[in-house]
Amino acid sequence: MTQTGTVQVSDHQFLLAGSGTDTTDVTAEGTLIWTGPGFVTILTGIAYGPATLTVDTHDTTAALEEWETVEETVIDAPEDLRVLSVDGRVADGYALIPAGRYRVRAHARGRDIDFDGIATEPTEQYLLQITPTTRPTDSITRLRKTDTAHEPPTKQLPQVDYEHFHAPGPDGTLTKFTIDSPEAQAVFALRNRWGGRPPTGRLAEDLTISTAASIIADLDRDLVDEIDALSEDRLRALARWCARRAFERSGLVEFDDFRTALDTMDHGTTPPPDFANHSLTTYRLQTDPAIPLTIEPGIAGATDFVPQYEAARTYMLAVSNDITAIRAALEAVRSGIATYGRDYPEFITRLRTEFLNHDFA
């Protein structure tokens, strides 16, 4: 029997299990499935939304090359098996599978398309081949893996100190302090002052842009008004300008596909696969041994930061069509500032001389 339908994904998962099975009792973990007594958890690329699922109980084998990831295991199910969402809801259109011992081979494709995204239409396909077996239950066997979903990082990542904030010490030098220290609290008390000139219009009324705007205003009040005065097209162009400066500053422009991503950004064409969404780009940064990740000290009131992560965020803001132009520009400027860290005055000077005072597009 073969049945194809739609399953609802929550928290990157859906299940093949009995209605009363404890699916938190995981005994083996792969990058496509987790397994435990009487159940299999299927790991998806999207965080939430619909995915296409085919359940096949024929004793057949699908061609591995048609799928990006294939893993299998054997489970002994004391209860009838159903396709379930994480909260236990039964998926429509799939017959129950009687209790028994089964080989479960899971296939997936499309998990890299919008990793960690929220889908409104299915973009990922899954196939579960479920056949009776006398084999003993065992761990997970990987048969194929070409996607990057749920693959653990393979290089040493920078250990950022998020427990301490930079604030002026007794001699005025920026020094690390805990968040509850008088020095850090004194810096925080100066936030959101808007340079002594409260915002008006959308800067004051739109909470989605006021946070980034206030951070910029604390550093350079006039810059916020100069950005707010730009047309929609110029705001989008400013976000793109910030992405280029951030890639340059962080060293990412040294890599061919990062330069290609910037070119596709400027021309509105399809970027390389690693730049389809923020999660994929971050995964690339975390796993590519050729790309160094560095730590830079933050400005007053901020923790240390990784400029390569900030640059990736700036790029995604520049290519996003899901946020307003003013928000994209202000957020991109804020991330660009973070990429430069304590050298942020250089970034602001370049922004004025290279963009605001020229016809950059």
C-alpha positions in Angstrom: 0.0 0.0 0.0 1.3 3.4 -1.0 -0.3 6.6 0.4 0.8 10.2 -0.3 -0.4 13.3 1.5 0.6 16.2 3.6 1.9 16.1 7.1 2.2 19.1 9.5 5.7 19.8 10.8 6.4 21.3 14.2 9.8 22.0 15.8 11.5 20.4 12.8 9.7 17.1 13.3 6.9 14.7 12.6 6.5 11.2 13.9 5.8 7.5 13.1 4.7 6.1 16.5 1.9 4.7 18.5 -0.5 7.2 20.1 0.7 6.3 23.6 4.4 6.0 22.8 7.0 8.1 24.7 8.8 9.6 21.8 11.2 11.5 24.1 13.0 8.2 24.8 15.5 8.6 22.0 18.2 5.9 21.8 19.9 6.8 18.5 20.2 10.0 16.5 20.9 10.5 12.8 20.5 13.6 10.6 17.2 12.5 9.2 15.7 10.2 11.9 15.8 9.7 15.6 14.6 6.4 17.0 13.7 4.7 20.2 11.4 2.0 21.5 8.5 1.8 19.1 8.9 5.1 17.2 10.8 7.0 14.6 11.1 10.8 14.6 11.7 12.4 11.2 13.8 15.6 11.2 12.7 18.2 8.6 14.4 21.3 7.2 11.5 23.6 7.8 10.6 24.4 11.4 6.9 24.6 10.9 4.4 24.0 8.1 3.3 21.4 5.6 5.5 18.7 4.0 4.7 16.0 1.4 4.9 12.5 2.8 4.6 9.1 1.1 4.2 6.0 3.2 4.9 2.8 1.3 4.4 -0.6 2.9 5.4 -2.6 -0.3 8.5 -4.7 -0.1 10.3 -2.4 -2.6 13.4 -0.3 -2.6 13.5 3.3 -3.9 16.4 4.5 -5.9 18.8 6.2 -3.5 20.1 8.7 -6.0 16.7 10.2 -6.3 16.9 11.4 -2.7 19.3 13.7 -0.8 19.3 11.8 2.5 18.4 8.2 3.3 18.6 6.6 6.7 17.1 3.4 8.1 16.5 1.6 11.4 14.5 -1.3 12.8 11.8 -0.7 15.5 9.7 -3.0 17.6 6.3 -1.4 17.9 4.0 -2.7 20.7 1.2 -0.3 19.4 -0.2 0.3 16.0 1.9 2.9 14.2 0.4 6.2 12.9 1.8 9.3 11.3 1.6 12.0 14.0 2.5 15.6 14.5 4.7 16.4 17.6 1.6 17.2 19.6 0.1 13.8 18.9 -2.4 14.7 16.2 -3.0 12.0 13.7 -2.2 13.0 10.1 -5.1 12.5 7.7 -4.9 10.1 4.8 -2.6 7.5 6.2 -3.7 4.1 7.4 -2.5 2.7 10.7 0.2 0.1 10.6 -0.4 -2.9 12.9 2.0 -3.4 15.8 5.1 -5.4 14.9 8.7 -5.3 14.1 9.6 -3.1 11.0 12.4 -1.9 9.0 11.8 1.8 8.5 13.8 3.4 5.7 13.3 7.2 5.5 14.1 9.3 2.5 14.1 13.1 2.2 14.8 15.9 -0.3 14.4 19.7 -0.2 15.5 20.2 3.4 18.0 22.8 2.5 15.6 25.0 0.5 14.3 26.9 3.6 16.0 25.4 6.6 14.5 26.7 9.8 11.8 28.5 7.8 8.0 28.5 8.2 6.4 27.0 5.1 2.9 27.8 3.8 3.2 25.3 0.9 5.1 22.0 0.8 8.7 22.4 -0.4 10.1 19.2 1.2 9.3 15.6 0.2 9.6 12.5 2.4 9.2 8.8 1.8 8.9 6.2 4.5 9.3 2.6 3.4 8.0 0.4 6.2 8.3 -3.4 5.8 8.1 -6.3 8.3 11.4 -7.8 9.4 12.9 -10.3 11.8 16.1 -8.3 12.2 16.9 -7.2 15.7 16.3 -3.5 16.6 19.5 -1.6 16.0 20.9 1.9 15.6 20.5 4.1 12.6 22.3 3.4 9.3 23.0 6.2 6.9 22.7 5.2 3.2 23.0 8.5 1.6 23.7 12.1 2.6 24.0 15.1 0.2 22.1 17.8 2.0 23.4 19.8 5.0 20.4 19.7 7.2 21.1 18.8 10.9 24.7 18.0 10.1 26.8 19.0 13.2 29.5 21.7 12.7 32.9 20.2 11.7 35.2 23.0 12.8 36.1 24.7 16.0 33.7 27.6 16.5 34.7 30.8 18.3 33.7 30.9 21.9 32.0 34.2 22.3 31.7 35.6 25.8 28.1 36.6 26.1 28.2 36.9 29.9 30.2 40.2 29.9 29.5 43.6 28.4 32.1 46.3 27.5 31.9 49.5 29.5 34.4 52.2 30.5 36.6 51.4 33.4 38.0 53.9 35.9 40.5 55.2 33.3 37.9 55.3 30.5 39.2 52.2 28.7 36.5 49.8 27.6 36.6 46.8 29.9 34.5 43.7 30.4 31.9 43.8 33.2 29.0 41.6 34.2 25.5 42.8 33.2 24.7 43.7 36.8 27.8 45.7 37.4 27.5 49.5 38.1 29.7 50.1 35.1 27.5 48.2 32.7 24.3 49.5 34.1 25.6 53.1 33.7 26.1 52.4 30.0 22.7 50.8 29.6 21.1 53.9 31.3 22.3 56.0 28.4 20.6 53.9 25.8 17.5 55.0 23.8 18.2 58.7 24.4 18.0 59.4 20.6 20.9 61.8 20.9 18.7 64.1 22.9 16.2 64.5 20.1 13.1 62.3 20.3 12.0 60.5 17.1 8.9 61.5 15.2 6.7 59.8 12.5 7.4 56.2 11.6 10.6 56.2 13.7 8.6 56.7 16.8 5.5 54.7 15.8 6.8 51.6 14.2 8.3 49.3 16.8 9.8 47.0 14.1 12.3 49.8 13.1 12.6 51.9 16.3 15.0 49.5 18.1 17.6 49.6 15.3 17.0 53.3 14.8 17.6 54.1 18.5 20.8 52.2 18.5 22.1 54.2 15.5 20.8 57.4 17.0 22.8 56.8 20.2 25.9 56.8 18.1 25.0 59.4 15.5 21.6 61.1 15.8 21.7 62.9 12.4 22.4 59.7 10.5 19.0 58.3 11.5 17.2 61.3 10.0 19.4 61.1 6.8 18.4 57.5 6.4 14.7 58.2 7.1 14.7 60.8 4.3 15.8 58.4 1.6 13.3 57.1 -1.0 12.3 53.4 -1.0 14.7 52.6 -3.8 17.6 54.3 -2.0 16.8 52.5 1.2 17.1 49.2 -0.6 20.3 50.3 -2.2 21.6 51.3 1.2 21.0 47.8 2.6 23.0 46.4 -0.4 25.8 48.9 0.2 26.0 47.8 3.8 26.2 44.1 2.8 29.2 44.8 0.5 31.0 46.8 3.2 30.3 44.0 5.7 31.6 41.3 3.4 34.7 43.3 2.8 35.3 44.1 6.5 34.7 40.5 7.6 36.9 39.0 4.9 34.1 37.1 3.2 34.6 38.9 0.0 37.8 36.9 -0.5 35.7 33.8 -1.4 34.3 33.4 -4.9 30.8 32.4 -4.1 30.4 35.2 -1.5 31.4 37.6 -4.3 28.9 35.9 -6.5 26.2 36.3 -3.9 26.8 40.0 -3.8 26.6 40.2 -7.6 23.3 38.3 -7.6 22.1 40.7 -4.8 22.8 43.7 -7.0 21.1 42.2 -10.1 18.2 40.5 -8.3 19.1 37.0 -9.7 19.3 33.6 -8.0 22.1 33.4 -5.4 24.4 30.4 -4.9 22.6 27.6 -2.9 24.4 28.5 0.4 22.7 31.9 0.3 19.1 30.8 -0.1 18.4 31.7 3.6 20.2 32.8 6.7 20.4 29.3 8.2 22.2 27.9 5.2 24.7 30.8 5.2 25.4 30.5 8.9 25.8 26.7 8.4 28.4 27.4 5.7 30.3 29.8 8.0 30.3 27.2 10.8 31.4 24.2 8.7 33.7 25.5 5.9 37.2 25.1 7.2 38.5 27.6 4.7 36.5 30.5 6.3 38.0 31.9 9.5 35.6 33.0 12.1 37.0 35.8 14.3 36.0 37.5 17.5 36.1 41.2 17.9 35.5 43.3 21.1 32.2 45.1 21.1 31.5 48.7 21.6 30.2 50.2 24.9 27.2 48.2 26.2 27.8 45.3 23.8 29.3 41.8 24.1 32.0 40.5 21.8 30.9 39.6 18.4 31.7 37.5 15.3 31.9 39.9 12.3 31.3 37.1 9.8 27.9 36.3 11.4 27.1 40.0 11.4 28.0 40.2 7.7 25.8 37.3 6.9 22.9 39.0 8.6 23.5 42.2 6.7 23.4 40.3 3.4 20.0 38.6 4.3 18.5 42.0 5.2 19.7 43.3 1.8 18.0 40.5 -0.2 14.8 40.1 1.9 11.5 41.1 0.3 9.6 40.3 3.5 10.5 43.5 5.4 10.0 47.1 4.7 12.7 49.1 3.0 13.2 51.4 6.0 13.6 48.5 8.3 16.0 46.7 6.0 18.2 49.8 5.7 18.2 50.6 9.4 18.9 46.9 10.4 21.6 46.6 7.8 23.3 49.8 9.1 23.1 48.4 12.6 24.7 45.1 11.5 27.2 46.9 9.5 28.2 48.9 12.5 28.6 45.7 14.5 30.8 44.2 11.8 33.2 47.2 12.2 33.0 47.0 16.0 35.0 49.8 17.7 35.9 51.1 14.3 32.3 51.9 13.6 33.1 55.7 13.0 35.0 54.5 9.9 31.8 52.7 8.7 29.6 55.8 9.3 32.1 58.1 7.6 32.2 55.8 4.5 28.4 55.6 4.5 28.1 59.3 4.2 31.0 59.9 1.8 30.4 56.9 -0.5 26.6 56.6 -0.3 24.6 59.5 1.1 26.7 62.0 -0.8 26.8 60.0 -4.1 24.3 58.4 -6.4 25.1 54.8 -5.3 22.6 52.2 -6.6 
